[in-house]
Amino acid sequence: MLPTAASLQGRPVPNVTIKTRKGSESLEIHTADLFKDKTVVVFSLPGAFTPTCSATHLPRYVELAATLKANGADEIVCVAVNDPFVMPQWQAEQHAEAITMLPDGKGAFTEAMGLLVDKSAAGMGKRSWRYAMLVKNGSIDKMFIETEAPGDPLLVSSADNMLKYLNPRAVAPEPVVIFAKPGCPFCAKAKALLQARGVEYSEITFGGAITAITLRGVTGHSTWPQVFVGGKLIGDGEALQAYFDGRATA
């Protein structure tokens, strides 16, 4: 049986030594040092490269990393019972440089938390149950543990729920996507505007499978750039400026 969130709150986090890697260098992280004098958001998941973890859990923490830090988190840590060779590869694939990866290879940290579970039925062996916690100066301030239910629930340990706990009034930024073309001065101007506004964005660049037909098919326009905010087409660079100025766009 899993421990309750209430039973863990107020306790110090386990003090264990974690072996990890940075490039080709082997390192040791002492969790007592990792959490000392800091406010740390921690989320733990069953495993790197697994479906829910790769499609939803980690990506949303990556997306909200800057917002979580703006609302009180000094660091964001991802824990998984994986070896120190797997976690950096997963971090690179997920573009998760803003997240500190903690490869709990032997499961020592997770077992000390009381959240090591047997996932042999899924061919995974001993792994972490999905949870999130806020740690302040080495002590667990708030704990979110997913309920024991069929499937792979992801509700309370989500990045959005953690942000809501940190600041109930915080608003998660809407995703921004820009279709751009190399060498396009209007695209460069639009990206500079986004950067000046502190807006993180994903860029879909002309070339390869991304053609002018792609642009017209997705946006209905043939001019570069075209910008989406929160799934809504804003338009070209002038429309983007108008959007930020609060003016109606054509």
WOMO-V861610 format. One record per run of one state. SS is the DSSP state (h for helix, s for strand, l for the rest). FROM is the first residue (numbers start at 1). TO is the last residue. Records with the same first field share a line. If there is no record, write none. Layout:
SS=FROM-TO / FROM-TO
This chain:
l=1-4 / 9-11 / 13-16 / 23-24 / 35-38 / 45-50 / 64-64 / 71-74 / 81-85 / 94-99 / 104-107 / 114-115 / 119-119 / 123-125 / 129-130 / 137-138 / 146-158 / 167-175 / 181-184 / 197-201 / 206-206 / 208-209 / 211-211 / 220-225 / 230-231 / 236-236 / 246-250
h=5-8 / 31-34 / 51-63 / 65-70 / 86-93 / 108-113 / 120-122 / 159-166 / 185-196 / 212-219 / 237-245
s=12-12 / 17-22 / 25-30 / 39-44 / 75-80 / 100-103 / 116-118 / 126-128 / 131-136 / 139-145 / 176-180 / 202-205 / 207-207 / 210-210 / 226-229 / 232-235
